[in-house]
Amino acid sequence: MDAIQAQVVSPLDHDEMEFEEYVMEDKWEEVIEMYKNDSRFHKIKLKGRGTALHVAINNGYVNYVERLVDAIVKHDDKSGLTLLNEKDATPLHLAAYRGFTSMCEYIIGKNGERNDFIQVRNSNGETPLFWAVLARQRKVFVYLHQFVQYDFNFAINYDGTTILHVAIMREMFDLANIILYCYPGLSYMKDKNDVTPLEVLATRTSAFNSGSTLLWWEKLLYYCIPVKVQDPKTKMESYNKGTKKEKNESGISIPLYNVHELEKAGKVRYALARLDFIRCAKILCHPIQKFAFRLPIISLFDLAAIKIIKNKHKYGGQPLKAFMKNPCQSYTGGEDPGVDEAAENFAKFIQKKRIDTLRDLQNTTKQETEENKKGEDSAIKDEKDTTFLAVAKSGIVEIMEELDSKVPINSDKKGLLLVAMKNIKKEILSTEKTDKNETAFLIAAKHGIVEMIRELHNQMKSVIHETNSNNENVLLLAVKNRQSHVVELLKRLLSTDIFHGLNVEVDNNGNTMLHLAACASIHNENTWRISGAAMQMMWDIKWYKYIKGLVPDHFSHRTNKEGKFPSEIFKEQHKELLHDSIDWLKDTAESCSVVAALIAGVSFATSGNVPGGNDSDTGKPALEEQPVFEGFAVSSLIGLYFSVTALIMFLSILTSRKRVEDFSGDLPKKLLLGLSSLFVSIVAMLVSFCAGHFFVLTDKYCKNNILFYLYISICLPVTFYAVVQFPLYVDLLKVIWKKVPPSSFKGVHL
């Protein structure tokens, strides 16, 4: 009888099912009506979607969100505006994350009467203001900030991570400037790993010009493109003026993707009303101008991408300037004198929140223990296993140990899971301990940000002697990470005595600068951003020799704690690269030698076949007096000479011993001479071919200049070959004549 009654659907359940169907089928008029009639529908959550208000915000239904909020406000219970969905977000969190400023205004109220919703935190302690920064929603942040502008605690989560950390980490440097203007005290705050915002900035190579690796023509355009930087106050005012309601005049609900089209149409109507036909034409023709009238050369240069990079550099330098207003506090993470009490209260709040969370979990554990004493059925055992696995998923080892000691778990994977979590925790703690002494100055040196190194050294001279947990100073870190620009900067900034004092120091393993330079790259990517393993090997040798010239002579014979010389380390760690370099060089030489042999054969055969034949009486060529014939004869000789030269160079590469020492100068020069000779022989072969056929086609096609265009088309293969080989050719020139290698590739490249 009880089972039959359980199967009967109550009217309440029927209404809920009907309500869910309305939401799923986008029948929002019925949903709004049910919201108005009964407040219990405000709290009904759809699986994976949250409440109906969450769904409307996700879909971008601006007008429906306004009406749903009005329906909730009319009831005394406003908890429907603070419910969390499965993604741990209240409606205001979600609206802020999606960038719907008008929806935020509906939830908060036009006059901010419900601005206390901005204080609502999720399980991570993140407020809607925090989520606006996470989603890069600048306008929403500026809007929400006006209600909490005197309290920076809403800009920090339970881990101590601030919105300034997030903005810099996600490379929103313009927003970081606004945050520093609104909450200057955040520049001194540390997260749970004792990382300051300045240290986060020291890892963002894209924020500085030294972190970019633009080509020569990109650098030329970079310095020619004007970029205007707005101060934070002006930027905030522009965001406030640009905020528009996301609904049309008739009040009909529309998805967000139609809003921009309506704004565009409104601009057109405004321009027509003012008889501003030029402005109207610009608005309407912008897509045509973008796709049809853009010159190919401008598309090739990609001015927009270069402008974005320069804009990021301009705004990226602004936080550094703000940090340097109080360099010591920003560097060490000291607290702002004006916010000491607030920071202390918030720290106590976070600590209390963590204790309460742990106590709740322990109480849950005790309750489960008591239930286990009452019955030992399989269902309860499965529930305990689920609890254990859920806590394990959260990564809290202490609570897992507490559960393991108080609750008898029967999961076979429990032991393995607990051991794995302990090992992960030990690894994390050891990593944090290793990097604990790594300051912003050392981090900037590791990433090659010379602007920050110069600024920090000018403000605080003592930072030059800092070391990390491995006893590596700024110079050792720069050498280890192949940051030649940093080494060159330190040579200019520091006196001879200080620089010498830095380069004679060793790390905890007894490694000198020369040992670190001998090591293979610590990065997976191609360190020097060049083509071919052989070129990588050449640059590594160049880097080793460059550092060898900076250290004392006896460092070449000095061993580390493992008893290894720098030369031994170089050979050991470059065995694989040497093998790959030999294979690459062998394949390249073999391919090019085949081409050179073919060109030599063609040039030799061509030189023996004189166009027009020879005079029967004198034996001289019949077309001897023609200028084109002289071009044919000279180009055939040049093609034969340079093709043979190229063949000899590539054969010498194939027969060489290919030792490590050969990659420093002998092999690059042979490869450069071989490629140059091969290119000249190809050009000479085509010139002789065109000159020989000129006499055959000149009478018929010369009048209309058809031959000219024909010969131009024949030159296209040579041009294509030159374009393809140009990067390799340039790299060879740099390896041979450049004394200082380029910095390690970690920056922005188009």
ZIDA-V415157 format. One record per residue. RES is the residue in one small letter. PSI is psi as a letter, one per 30 degrees, with the letter a starting at -180 (none if undefined). NEAR is the number of other C-alpha atoms within 8 Angstrom. Layout:
# ZIDA-V415157
RES,PSI,NEAR ; RES,PSI,NEAR
This chain:
# ZIDA-V415157
m,e,4 ; d,e,5 ; a,e,6 ; i,e,7 ; q,e,7 ; a,f,7 ; q,f,6 ; v,k,6 ; v,k,7 ; s,l,6 ; p,e,6 ; l,e,6 ; d,e,8 ; h,e,9 ; d,e,8 ; e,e,10 ; m,e,8 ; e,e,8 ; f,e,11 ; e,e,9 ; e,e,8 ; y,e,12 ; v,e,12 ; m,e,7 ; e,g,6 ; d,h,6 ; k,i,9 ; w,f,9 ; e,e,6 ; e,e,8 ; v,e,12 ; i,e,12 ; e,e,8 ; m,e,10 ; y,e,13 ; k,e,10 ; n,e,6 ; d,k,8 ; s,f,11 ; r,f,6 ; f,f,10 ; h,f,12 ; k,g,10 ; i,k,10 ; k,k,9 ; l,k,9 ; k,k,5 ; g,g,6 ; r,f,10 ; g,a,14 ; t,l,13 ; a,e,12 ; l,e,12 ; h,e,13 ; v,e,11 ; a,e,12 ; i,e,14 ; n,e,10 ; n,f,8 ; g,g,10 ; y,j,13 ; v,e,16 ; n,e,11 ; y,e,11 ; v,e,13 ; e,e,11 ; r,e,9 ; l,e,11 ; v,e,12 ; d,e,8 ; a,e,11 ; i,e,15 ; v,e,9 ; k,f,7 ; h,l,8 ; d,f,5 ; d,j,8 ; k,g,9 ; s,f,7 ; g,f,9 ; l,f,11 ; t,g,11 ; l,k,11 ; l,k,11 ; n,a,13 ; e,f,8 ; k,g,5 ; d,h,8 ; a,k,12 ; t,l,13 ; p,e,14 ; l,e,15 ; h,e,13 ; l,e,13 ; a,e,14 ; a,e,17 ; y,e,13 ; r,f,9 ; g,g,11 ; f,j,12 ; t,e,14 ; s,e,10 ; m,e,13 ; c,e,12 ; e,e,10 ; y,e,11 ; i,e,12 ; i,e,13 ; g,k,10 ; k,e,7 ; n,g,5 ; g,g,9 ; e,f,7 ; r,h,8 ; n,f,10 ; d,f,7 ; f,f,9 ; i,f,10 ; q,f,9 ; v,k,9 ; r,l,9 ; n,a,11 ; s,f,6 ; n,g,8 ; g,g,9 ; e,k,15 ; t,l,15 ; p,e,15 ; l,e,15 ; f,e,13 ; w,e,12 ; a,e,16 ; v,e,13 ; l,e,11 ; a,g,9 ; r,h,8 ; q,j,13 ; r,e,10 ; k,e,11 ; v,e,13 ; f,e,12 ; v,e,11 ; y,e,10 ; l,f,10 ; h,e,9 ; q,f,7 ; f,f,8 ; v,h,9 ; q,f,9 ; y,g,4 ; d,j,6 ; f,f,11 ; n,f,8 ; f,f,12 ; a,g,11 ; i,k,14 ; n,a,13 ; y,f,10 ; d,f,8 ; g,g,10 ; t,k,12 ; t,l,12 ; i,f,12 ; l,e,12 ; h,e,11 ; v,e,11 ; a,e,15 ; i,e,14 ; m,e,10 ; r,g,6 ; e,h,9 ; m,i,10 ; f,e,14 ; d,e,9 ; l,e,9 ; a,e,12 ; n,e,12 ; i,e,12 ; i,e,11 ; l,e,14 ; y,e,9 ; c,e,7 ; y,i,9 ; p,f,8 ; g,f,12 ; l,f,10 ; s,f,13 ; y,f,15 ; m,k,13 ; k,l,12 ; d,a,11 ; k,f,8 ; n,g,6 ; d,h,7 ; v,k,9 ; t,l,16 ; p,e,14 ; l,e,12 ; e,e,12 ; v,e,13 ; l,e,11 ; a,f,14 ; t,f,9 ; r,i,11 ; t,f,15 ; s,f,13 ; a,f,15 ; f,l,15 ; n,e,8 ; s,f,11 ; g,f,13 ; s,k,12 ; t,i,9 ; l,l,10 ; l,l,6 ; w,e,6 ; w,f,7 ; e,e,10 ; k,e,9 ; l,e,8 ; l,e,10 ; y,e,10 ; y,f,7 ; c,f,6 ; i,k,7 ; p,k,5 ; v,k,8 ; k,k,4 ; v,k,7 ; q,k,6 ; d,l,6 ; p,e,10 ; k,e,8 ; t,e,8 ; k,e,10 ; m,e,10 ; e,e,8 ; s,e,8 ; y,e,11 ; n,e,10 ; k,e,6 ; g,f,6 ; t,k,8 ; k,l,6 ; k,k,6 ; e,h,9 ; k,l,11 ; n,l,9 ; e,e,5 ; s,f,4 ; g,g,7 ; i,k,8 ; s,k,10 ; i,k,12 ; p,l,10 ; l,f,11 ; y,f,6 ; n,f,8 ; v,e,11 ; h,e,8 ; e,e,8 ; l,e,9 ; e,e,8 ; k,e,9 ; a,e,8 ; g,e,8 ; k,e,10 ; v,e,11 ; r,e,8 ; y,e,8 ; a,e,12 ; l,e,10 ; a,e,7 ; r,g,6 ; l,g,6 ; d,i,9 ; f,e,8 ; i,e,6 ; r,e,8 ; c,e,12 ; a,e,8 ; k,e,8 ; i,e,10 ; l,e,8 ; c,g,8 ; h,e,8 ; p,e,7 ; i,e,8 ; q,e,9 ; k,e,8 ; f,f,7 ; a,e,6 ; f,g,7 ; r,k,9 ; l,k,6 ; p,e,6 ; i,e,6 ; i,e,9 ; s,e,9 ; l,e,6 ; f,f,7 ; d,i,8 ; l,e,9 ; a,e,6 ; a,e,8 ; i,e,12 ; k,e,11 ; i,e,8 ; i,e,10 ; k,e,11 ; n,e,10 ; k,e,12 ; h,e,12 ; k,e,12 ; y,f,13 ; g,f,12 ; g,f,10 ; q,e,10 ; p,e,12 ; l,e,11 ; k,e,8 ; a,e,9 ; f,e,11 ; m,f,10 ; k,e,6 ; n,i,8 ; p,e,11 ; c,e,8 ; q,e,11 ; s,e,15 ; y,e,13 ; t,f,8 ; g,g,11 ; g,l,10 ; e,k,11 ; d,k,9 ; p,f,5 ; g,f,5 ; v,g,9 ; d,e,9 ; e,e,6 ; a,e,8 ; a,e,10 ; e,e,8 ; n,e,8 ; f,e,9 ; a,e,8 ; k,e,8 ; f,e,8 ; i,e,9 ; q,e,8 ; k,e,8 ; k,e,9 ; r,e,8 ; i,e,8 ; d,e,8 ; t,e,8 ; l,e,9 ; r,e,8 ; d,e,8 ; l,e,9 ; q,e,10 ; n,e,8 ; t,e,8 ; t,e,11 ; k,e,9 ; q,e,8 ; e,e,10 ; t,e,10 ; e,e,8 ; e,e,8 ; n,e,9 ; k,f,7 ; k,e,6 ; g,k,7 ; e,h,8 ; d,l,6 ; s,e,6 ; a,e,6 ; i,e,10 ; k,e,11 ; d,e,8 ; e,e,8 ; k,e,11 ; d,e,11 ; t,e,8 ; t,e,8 ; f,e,11 ; l,e,8 ; a,e,8 ; v,e,11 ; a,e,13 ; k,e,6 ; s,f,6 ; g,g,7 ; i,j,8 ; v,e,11 ; e,e,6 ; i,e,11 ; m,e,12 ; e,e,9 ; e,e,9 ; l,e,10 ; d,e,9 ; s,f,7 ; k,f,9 ; v,k,10 ; p,j,6 ; i,k,10 ; n,g,7 ; s,k,6 ; d,f,5 ; k,g,6 ; k,e,9 ; g,e,7 ; l,e,7 ; l,e,9 ; l,e,12 ; v,e,8 ; a,e,8 ; m,e,11 ; k,e,9 ; n,e,8 ; i,e,8 ; k,e,9 ; k,e,8 ; e,e,8 ; i,e,8 ; l,e,8 ; s,e,8 ; t,e,8 ; e,e,9 ; k,e,9 ; t,e,10 ; d,g,9 ; k,e,10 ; n,g,9 ; e,j,11 ; t,l,11 ; a,e,11 ; f,e,13 ; l,e,14 ; i,e,12 ; a,e,14 ; a,e,16 ; k,e,11 ; h,f,12 ; g,g,15 ; i,j,14 ; v,f,12 ; e,e,8 ; m,e,11 ; i,e,11 ; r,e,8 ; e,e,8 ; l,e,13 ; h,e,11 ; n,e,7 ; q,e,8 ; m,j,9 ; k,f,8 ; s,f,7 ; v,f,9 ; i,f,8 ; h,g,8 ; e,l,10 ; t,l,12 ; n,a,14 ; s,f,11 ; n,g,8 ; n,h,9 ; e,k,13 ; n,a,14 ; v,e,14 ; l,e,14 ; l,e,13 ; l,e,12 ; a,e,15 ; v,e,13 ; k,e,12 ; n,g,11 ; r,h,10 ; q,i,16 ; s,e,13 ; h,e,10 ; v,e,13 ; v,e,11 ; e,e,8 ; l,e,9 ; l,e,10 ; k,e,10 ; r,e,7 ; l,e,6 ; l,l,8 ; s,l,8 ; t,e,7 ; d,e,6 ; i,e,8 ; f,e,11 ; h,e,8 ; g,e,8 ; l,e,10 ; n,f,12 ; v,f,10 ; e,l,9 ; v,l,12 ; d,a,10 ; n,f,8 ; n,g,8 ; g,g,9 ; n,k,13 ; t,a,14 ; m,e,16 ; l,e,14 ; h,e,12 ; l,e,11 ; a,f,13 ; a,f,12 ; c,l,10 ; a,l,9 ; s,k,7 ; i,f,6 ; h,l,6 ; n,e,6 ; e,l,4 ; n,j,9 ; t,e,10 ; w,g,10 ; r,h,7 ; i,l,9 ; s,k,8 ; g,k,8 ; a,e,11 ; a,e,14 ; m,e,12 ; q,e,13 ; m,e,12 ; m,e,12 ; w,e,11 ; d,e,10 ; i,e,10 ; k,e,13 ; w,e,12 ; y,e,11 ; k,e,8 ; y,e,10 ; i,e,11 ; k,e,11 ; g,f,7 ; l,f,7 ; v,l,11 ; p,l,8 ; d,e,6 ; h,f,6 ; f,f,9 ; s,f,10 ; h,g,7 ; r,k,8 ; t,l,11 ; n,a,12 ; k,f,8 ; e,f,6 ; g,g,6 ; k,k,9 ; f,l,12 ; p,e,13 ; s,e,8 ; e,e,8 ; i,e,12 ; f,e,11 ; k,e,9 ; e,e,7 ; q,f,9 ; h,g,9 ; k,e,8 ; e,e,7 ; l,e,10 ; l,e,12 ; h,e,8 ; d,e,10 ; s,e,13 ; i,e,10 ; d,e,8 ; w,e,11 ; l,e,10 ; k,e,10 ; d,e,8 ; t,e,8 ; a,e,12 ; e,e,10 ; s,e,8 ; c,e,12 ; s,e,12 ; v,e,8 ; v,e,8 ; a,e,14 ; a,e,11 ; l,e,8 ; i,e,14 ; a,e,13 ; g,e,9 ; v,e,9 ; s,e,13 ; f,e,10 ; a,e,8 ; t,e,10 ; s,f,10 ; g,f,6 ; n,j,7 ; v,k,9 ; p,k,9 ; g,f,8 ; g,a,9 ; n,l,9 ; d,k,9 ; s,f,5 ; d,e,4 ; t,f,5 ; g,g,7 ; k,l,7 ; p,k,11 ; a,f,8 ; l,h,9 ; e,e,8 ; e,f,5 ; q,k,7 ; p,e,6 ; v,e,8 ; f,e,13 ; e,e,9 ; g,e,11 ; f,e,13 ; a,e,10 ; v,e,8 ; s,e,12 ; s,e,15 ; l,e,10 ; i,e,10 ; g,e,17 ; l,e,14 ; y,e,10 ; f,f,12 ; s,e,15 ; v,e,11 ; t,e,10 ; a,e,16 ; l,e,13 ; i,e,9 ; m,e,12 ; f,e,15 ; l,e,10 ; s,e,9 ; i,e,13 ; l,e,9 ; t,f,6 ; s,l,6 ; r,f,5 ; k,h,9 ; r,l,6 ; v,e,8 ; e,e,7 ; d,f,10 ; f,f,14 ; s,f,11 ; g,e,9 ; d,e,8 ; l,e,11 ; p,e,13 ; k,e,10 ; k,e,12 ; l,e,11 ; l,e,11 ; l,e,10 ; g,e,14 ; l,e,11 ; s,e,9 ; s,e,12 ; l,e,13 ; f,e,9 ; v,e,10 ; s,e,16 ; i,e,11 ; v,e,10 ; a,e,12 ; m,e,14 ; l,e,10 ; v,e,11 ; s,e,14 ; f,e,9 ; c,e,9 ; a,e,12 ; g,e,11 ; h,f,8 ; f,e,10 ; f,f,10 ; v,e,7 ; l,f,10 ; t,e,9 ; d,e,8 ; k,e,6 ; y,f,10 ; c,e,10 ; k,e,7 ; n,g,5 ; n,g,8 ; i,e,9 ; l,e,11 ; f,e,7 ; y,e,8 ; l,e,8 ; y,e,9 ; i,e,8 ; s,e,7 ; i,f,8 ; c,f,9 ; l,e,8 ; p,e,7 ; v,e,9 ; t,e,8 ; f,e,8 ; y,e,8 ; a,e,9 ; v,e,8 ; v,e,7 ; q,f,8 ; f,e,8 ; p,e,9 ; l,e,9 ; y,e,10 ; v,e,8 ; d,e,10 ; l,e,12 ; l,e,10 ; k,e,8 ; v,e,12 ; i,e,9 ; w,f,6 ; k,k,8 ; k,e,6 ; v,k,8 ; p,l,10 ; p,l,8 ; s,l,10 ; s,k,12 ; f,j,9 ; k,f,8 ; g,a,10 ; v,k,11 ; h,k,6 ; l,none,5
